[in-house]
Amino acid sequence: MFVVSNLLIAIAKIIDIALSLYMWVVIIRAIISWVSPDPYNPIVRILSSLTDPIFYAIRRRLPLTLGAFDLSPIVVILAIIFLQNFLPTTLIQLASKMG
C-alpha cells in the first residue's frame, strides 16, 4: 500500500507544480496583453494558444469586463489558487490515510 501512497504524493506534487507554472503563464499573458504584442511572435502565439481557450470559456459564461479591462485572467488565477489548495492537499491526506 505504501507504493500507492507514494504515487499519490508524487501526483500531488506534480499537480501543484503544473498549476504554478500555468499561473505564471496566465500572469505573463495578462501583462503582455497590456502592450501591443506582435501576433506573429512565437512566444506570444504559444501564450495565446495556452490561455485563450480558458479565457474564451470564462468570457462566454461570465462577461467580466470593466471598461477596457478583461477580468477573466483574475478568475483563472483565483481558480488556480483554489485548485492548488484543494487537490494536492486532498491527495496527500488520502495518501497518509492509506500508508
C-alpha positions as CSV (number, residue, x, y, z in Angstrom):
1,M,0.0,0.0,0.0
2,F,2.9,2.4,0.5
3,V,3.6,2.4,-3.2
4,V,0.1,3.8,-3.9
5,S,0.6,6.3,-1.1
6,N,3.9,7.5,-2.6
7,L,2.3,7.6,-6.0
8,L,-0.5,9.9,-4.8
9,I,2.1,12.1,-3.1
10,A,4.1,12.4,-6.3
11,I,1.0,13.1,-8.3
12,A,0.0,15.8,-5.8
13,K,3.4,17.5,-6.2
14,I,3.2,17.3,-10.0
15,I,-0.2,18.9,-10.0
16,D,1.0,21.7,-7.7
17,I,4.0,22.4,-9.9
18,A,1.8,22.3,-13.1
19,L,-0.7,24.7,-11.6
20,S,2.0,27.1,-10.5
21,L,3.5,27.1,-14.0
22,Y,0.2,27.7,-15.6
23,M,-0.5,30.6,-13.2
24,W,2.7,32.2,-14.4
25,V,1.7,31.7,-18.0
26,V,-1.6,33.4,-17.3
27,I,0.2,36.3,-15.5
28,I,2.7,36.7,-18.3
29,R,-0.1,36.6,-20.9
30,A,-2.1,39.3,-19.0
31,I,1.0,41.6,-18.8
32,I,1.8,41.1,-22.4
33,S,-1.8,42.0,-23.4
34,W,-1.4,45.4,-21.8
35,V,1.1,46.3,-24.6
36,S,0.5,45.8,-28.3
37,P,2.3,42.5,-28.9
38,D,3.3,41.2,-32.3
39,P,0.8,38.4,-33.0
40,Y,3.4,36.6,-35.1
41,N,5.9,36.4,-32.3
42,P,6.3,32.7,-31.4
43,I,6.2,33.4,-27.6
44,V,3.0,35.4,-27.9
45,R,1.5,32.7,-30.1
46,I,2.4,30.0,-27.5
47,L,1.0,32.0,-24.6
48,S,-2.2,32.8,-26.6
49,S,-2.7,29.1,-27.5
50,L,-2.3,28.1,-23.9
51,T,-4.6,30.7,-22.4
52,D,-7.1,31.7,-24.9
53,P,-9.4,28.6,-24.7
54,I,-9.8,29.0,-21.0
55,F,-10.2,32.8,-21.3
56,Y,-12.8,32.4,-24.0
57,A,-14.8,29.8,-21.9
58,I,-14.8,32.2,-19.0
59,R,-15.8,35.2,-21.1
60,R,-18.6,33.2,-22.7
61,R,-20.1,32.2,-19.3
62,L,-19.2,35.3,-17.2
63,P,-18.9,38.5,-19.2
64,L,-16.4,40.1,-16.9
65,T,-15.1,43.3,-18.4
66,L,-14.6,46.5,-16.6
67,G,-14.4,49.1,-19.4
68,A,-11.4,48.1,-21.5
69,F,-10.1,45.7,-18.8
70,D,-10.7,41.9,-19.1
71,L,-11.1,40.3,-15.7
72,S,-11.0,36.7,-17.0
73,P,-7.3,36.2,-16.1
74,I,-8.2,37.1,-12.5
75,V,-10.9,34.5,-12.4
76,V,-8.4,31.9,-13.8
77,I,-5.8,32.8,-11.2
78,L,-8.4,32.5,-8.4
79,A,-9.4,29.1,-9.8
80,I,-5.8,28.0,-9.9
81,I,-5.2,29.1,-6.3
82,F,-8.3,27.2,-5.2
83,L,-7.2,24.1,-7.1
84,Q,-3.7,24.4,-5.6
85,N,-5.1,24.4,-2.1
86,F,-7.6,21.7,-2.7
87,L,-6.2,19.0,-5.0
88,P,-2.7,18.4,-3.6
89,T,-3.8,18.7,0.0
90,T,-6.6,16.2,-0.6
91,L,-4.3,13.7,-2.4
92,I,-1.7,14.0,0.4
93,Q,-4.3,13.4,3.1
94,L,-5.6,10.5,1.2
95,A,-2.1,9.1,0.8
96,S,-1.4,9.5,4.5
97,K,-4.6,7.5,5.4
98,M,-3.5,4.7,3.0
99,G,0.0,4.4,4.3
